[in-house]
Amino acid sequence: MTSPTTEPAEPAALAEPVTPTAAPAEPAASAEDAVPAEDAVPAEDAVPARAGWRRWTRRRQHLAVGGLFLLAALWVTSRIWLDPSGRVASLYTGDPAQVQFFLAHSVRVVLHGEYPFYTEQFNYPDGVNLMANTAVLALGIPMVPVTLLFGPAVSFVVLVTLGLAGTAMAWYLVLSRHLVRNPLAAAVGGWFCGFSPAMLSHASWHPNIISQFLLPFIVWRVLVLTRTKKPVRDGALLALLVAAQAFINEEILLFTAMACGIFLLAVLAQEPARWRAAWRPLGAGVATCALLAGALLAYPLYVQFAGPMAYHGLSDAVQDYGNDIAAFFAPGSPTLGGNQRANINLAPNYSEENAFFGWSLSLLAIGIVVWLRRELIVRALAVTGVFFAVLSLGERVSWWDRELFTGPWQWLVHLPLLDAVVPTRFGLITSVVIGLLLALAVERAWALRSADRRTVRVLAAAGLAFALLPIAPMPLRMVSRPPVPDFITADRWRAYVGPDQTLVPIPVPSMGNTHGMRWAAATNLDFKIPGGYFLAPRNGNTGDAGRFGGRPSGVGQMLEEVATTGRTPKLDDRQRRRFADELRHWRAAILVLPLRQQNVEPLRRTVEELVGPGRQELDVWVWDVRTLTDRSV
């Protein structure tokens, strides 16, 4: 990489390999401190000593930056750490419960050799296709010791903390070695990539989305393929990273592949001559990666797209999630300047605030592109960021919740693979692009040679603080949630539930009622439950379009309405027979209603009208329905 004081830096994608830059030179010694000639260290001894000192200095820099990122992640997650089992994000509590269920599934995979890609432990007897539900096996399996010792709730908050800090640190390491020389520039870029408003938005709910620590290395290895002399080896290394990321989050992997493709096309469109040197190693490396990654992922992908309970495409409601144009100029809700009420109509929901850079940062990003427009890499990054920002607007482009016109996503939404993408999340790519632009801007500002360099640096730091302060991360908002009943944690349920039977939480688990999934996760899925929160084909028919939840349950929906409204419905014999049929289909052993459940009395009366009187045991009401559901009777 050339010095910023001469020619603009070439993109690492198509340039020669960059040699890691040494630490800044030590200030020259004064005359009083000069070492006498007879006491001077011989040059052949001094060079290795100085190189070792610089390596140690670099390591200390990395440790300091990593420590800063970890402290920031602990600050963001501090309210969850106070009580991991008793606190959850204030909205959309289903996602954390689902992730905790998947973490418990990883325990069963490791300890009991359970099949990793499909389970009947929820949505029994139909089961759930875990490859189609982001079961986070690449995160859950390494976390098995933590899950066993402390429970899935603690594993969840550990993953969120490490996901934020690890992503920031990974980008810092790659940037400091391959894009910028200034450690501060790399730290600023890594900070934003790890703690952007979009990352903070997902942190409360989606550790699989914020665990992006492999992405910088995937991007780096893709760019290496454009200039490598060993394309087979480098393609194989890339394949291993791709396979690992596929078991963290496939959607983010697809975004990364698309971003690399658009960036390289933007570079080649500006300088087509680069293609002559790049196409051979790139083609050989990509082919090697495709063959090896395809071999590693062939069976899991077969299960995902053709296995039991596979679905094709997301529900229409999710496919239409898009960013409002105004969202790019507002601070995110979990930031210092964020206003949750003001953002209510600018994003599909608070867990999908994938833009929200604020006015100051948006203007700064545009200013950086204008300032450094002569640099090829800046122009290519700008094209990439704008391309995915436009796609993130979804099918209908809007401004302050007012529809303006049809967006280009309408023509892409039904393409294979893209039909399973949530378009608003393309804003995550734009966030990374802004992080890289910030790193380049800091590097160039610090290298300016002016009469008053200190003033320039102070002004640059002030501008950076002005842009980033409104979106500084704040602790995630949490609310208390009901504890797992003592009836579950004390294993009292084991006296009732057999291996091929289910424990039915009341209300029946669904997208809006996921407490039963937490109960099962707390036992490492030792009992099965019907229903739950997951993606499955409509009506349980493999190959249909996806929807949230399994087969519709009329009585389950009725109990959910009672739990929400507190109104007891009028029941007849037909509804009782229908409920009995559903219990037989689920092979239910007991129904369990916690005493702390909202509207517990209306629920208890409703269930008693359906199956008869229950009895209180510890902190729950229990209905033993084995005689009703035993098929041998």
Order of alpha helices (4+ residues) and beta strands (2+ residues): alpha-alpha-beta-alpha-beta-beta-alpha-alpha-alpha-alpha-alpha-alpha-alpha-alpha-alpha-alpha-alpha-alpha-alpha-beta-beta-alpha-alpha-beta-alpha-beta-alpha-beta-beta-alpha-alpha-beta-alpha-beta-beta-alpha
